């Protein structure tokens, strides 16, 4: 879907950099990112798609016009379905983070964290080792939860992209070309996206564990749960982590969805142009001859 993706928004870039995931140089344009990521095999594949001439279709005018209208109708129905999916996916993301704030889905709240510290002697004299273990354990739980949301997001987007790809395969030669171009570029960007996901997990985990160790270290013997509750407030280390992670997930969803809808809109325009050319009795002006 990245064939038509816009440049990374400045707010997403700034947010990632605040989390320690720094991009190189100025805001990169899509073609500059592509230049960095393409290897020889993918360059050959991309060149093959771009160099393939688009020939005029031999289908009779009346039949071609009916096919273009049918394809346009399918794409419009798919567009409506995707917009509903977008709303549902946003709700799923919000629910996952709300559950984490409530101490659900394996992410401990203040009371559960206090219990973890108390059970192993972390709130007693000489409990430094236990506090370090708890900090690492709690960090792993939150990072796993956040990574689970990212995994859900990428999986759902992949399914929606496959639906668009299937729709493009039923269209004219121009939409087939769009599908081929999208496949090559998506494979390239998907690899980079997975690498960034791993980097984000490492960065978030390292930062949170450092903060938790620093906060746990001075806890006095018999410290109550009320001393831990500020950590879960919006400006606390865990509360801010959840807020920033939710923003990253929503920003990634917006960026990927814009690319997916851009691909769908391009396909719809190709069908509109194909229908006009069929009605006029000429070859599709988007298609190249030999």
N, C-alpha and C positions, 0 to 999 in steps of 0.2 A: 504493500500500500504506500510505501515511501516514494514511489515514482513521482508523486505529486505533492509530497509533504512540504509544508512551509518551513522557514528557518525557525530554530528553537526560540520561543518567546523570551524576552529579556527577564521577565519575572521568574520563569522556570530556571533559567541559567543562574540567576542570582541566588535562588533558593538552594540549588544543588551546590553552589560554591560555598554557601553558608554552612552546609553539612560536610564540607571537606571534599566534595567531588568536583574538582576544578577542571574546567575546559581549558584548552590551550589557546592563547591568543585572543583576538577579538571574536565577536559573535560570528560563528562560521556559517556560511551559506551552504545550502544542501549540496551544491556541486563540489564545494571544497571538501566537505566530509566524504562525499562519494569518491573523490580523487584519492583520498588517503586510505580508504577501505578496500577498494577494488584490487584484487590480485589478478594474475595473468589469466587464469581460467575464467573468472567472472568478466574480465574485460573482453575476452573472446566471445563469451555468451552474449554480453550486452551489445557488442558490435554486430553480432549476427542478427539480433532483433532489429537494430536500427538500420542496418544495410539491406534488410529484406524488402524488396519492392512490393508495394501494395497494388494489386491488379484489380481492374474493374470486374465486378461480379457478372457472371453469365446468366444469372437468374432472370426470367422474364420480368418486365417492369411491374405488372400487376401483382405478381407473386412476391416480388421484392418489397413492394410497398406494404403489402399485408404483413410480411415478416418483420419489417421495421416497426410498424405500429404495434405488433404483438410484443416485440422486444422492449419497446418503450413502456408499454403497460406493465410488463414484468419488472422493469427497473424501478418504476414509480411505486409499485407495491413493495418492493424490497426496500426502497428508501423509507417508506412509512414504518416497515417492520424494524429497520435499524434504529430509527429514532425512538421507538418504544424500548428497544434493547438498551439504548444509551441511558434512558431514564432508570431502567431496572438495574443496570450495572452501577450507576451512581449510588443508588439506594443500598446495594450490596456492600459497596465500599464503606459508606457511612455506617452501616450496621456493624460491620466487622470492627471498626475503630470504637464505636460506642460500646460494644461488648468488651473490648479491651479496657476501656476506661472504667467499666463496671466490675472488673476482675474476672471476666469470663474468657473462654477460649484459651485457657492456659496462661493468661497474663495476670499475675497476682496484683491485688489492690493493696492498700496500706496495711490492712489487717493481716492479709496472707503473708506479706513481706515481714511484718513484725513476728508472726508465728515462725517463719523460717529462721529468723535470727535467734529467736528464743529457744527453739528446739535443740539447736546444736551448741548452745552456750555462747552465742555471739553477743549477748548482752551481759556477759559476765567478765570478770577480770581475766585477762589472757585469751579473750575471744577473737583476737585479730585474725587468726587463720580462718575461723568460721565466717567472719564478716567478708573476707576476700572470696571465699567459696560461694557465699550467697550472692555477692555482687555479680560474679561470673554467671551463676545459675539464672538469676533474674534477667540479666542482659540477654542471655541466650533465648529465654522465653519470648521476650519482646521482639527480638530480631526475627525469630521464627514466625511470629504472628504477622509482622510487617511483610516478610518475604512471602508468606502465604497469600496476602492480599495482592501483591505484585504478580504472583503466579496465577491467581484467579483472573486478574485483569488481562494478562498476556494470553492466557488460554481462551478467554471469552472473545478477545479481539481476533485471535487466530481463527476461531470458528466463524466469526462474522466475515472475515476476509475470504474464507473459503466459499461462503455463500455468494459473495460478490464475484469471485473468480468463476464460479459455476455459471452465474448469470452472463458474464462476459463471453463465455465459451459458446453461448447460444446466439450471439450477435453477428454483426457483419465483420468484414476483414479488419476494419479499424479497431473494433473492440477486442478482437482476437489479438491484435498487435499490442493493445494496452495491457491485456492479461499477460502476455509473454514478457513485456517490459517490467511489469509489476513483480512477476515471479523472480526475475533476476535481481532486481534491486532489493526486494524484501529479504531475500536470503542474505544479502550483504549486510543490511542494517539490522536484521534480527540477531546476527552474531555479535555485533557491537552492542546491541541493547542488552543481551545476556551478560556480556562482560561488564557493562555499567551496573547492572543489577548486583553482580557479585561484589563490585567495588563499593556500592552503596551499603550492602550488608556489613562489609568489613569496617567501613567508616563509622556507621551508626553504632555498631557493636563496641568498637574501641572507645568511642567518645562516651557512651553511656556507662560502660564498665568503669572507666576512669572517674566519672562523676560519682557513681555509687560508692566506689571505694573511699573517695574523699569524704562523702557524707556519712558513711558508716563508721569511719575511723574514730571520730570523737564522741560517738554515742556512749552515754554513761551507763553504769550498771543499773538494770531495771528500767531503762528508758521506755516510756509508754508509746502506744501507737500514734498518739496525737503529734509526736515529733516527726513522724514519717509522712503525715498527710500532706504537708506542703510540697513534697516531692511530686505528688500527683496533680497538683493545681496547674492551671494553664502555664504559669511561669516556672514551674518546677521541672526537674530534669526529665522525669518520665512524661509529665503532661505536655511539655514542649516537644519531646520526641514524637509523641503520638500526633500532635497537631502538625508538625512539619512533615511527618511521613504521610499523613492524609493529604496534605497539599501536594506532595510529590506525586502521589497516586492519581489525584484528580487532574493535575497538570499533564501527566503522561497520557491519561485517558483522552483529554482534550486534544493533545497534539496528534496522537494516533488516530483519533476519530476524525479529525479534520482531514488527514491524509486519505482515510478510507472513503469519506464522503466526497472528497475531491476526485478520487478515482471513479466513483459511481456517477458523479456529475459529468465527468468527461465522457463516460460511456453513454449517458443519456444524450449528450450533445451529438455524439457520433451517430446515434440512432435518428435523431431529429434531422441531421444533415443528410443521412442516407435516405430518409423518407422524402425529403424535399427533392433530392436528385432523382429518385425513382419516379416521383410524380411529374418531374420535368422531362423524364425520359433520357437523362444523361447519366454518365458515370459519376459516382460519388466524388465531389471535388476534393475530399480529403485523401483519396486514393491516388497513388502514383502508378504510372505505367512503367514499361520497360525503359 
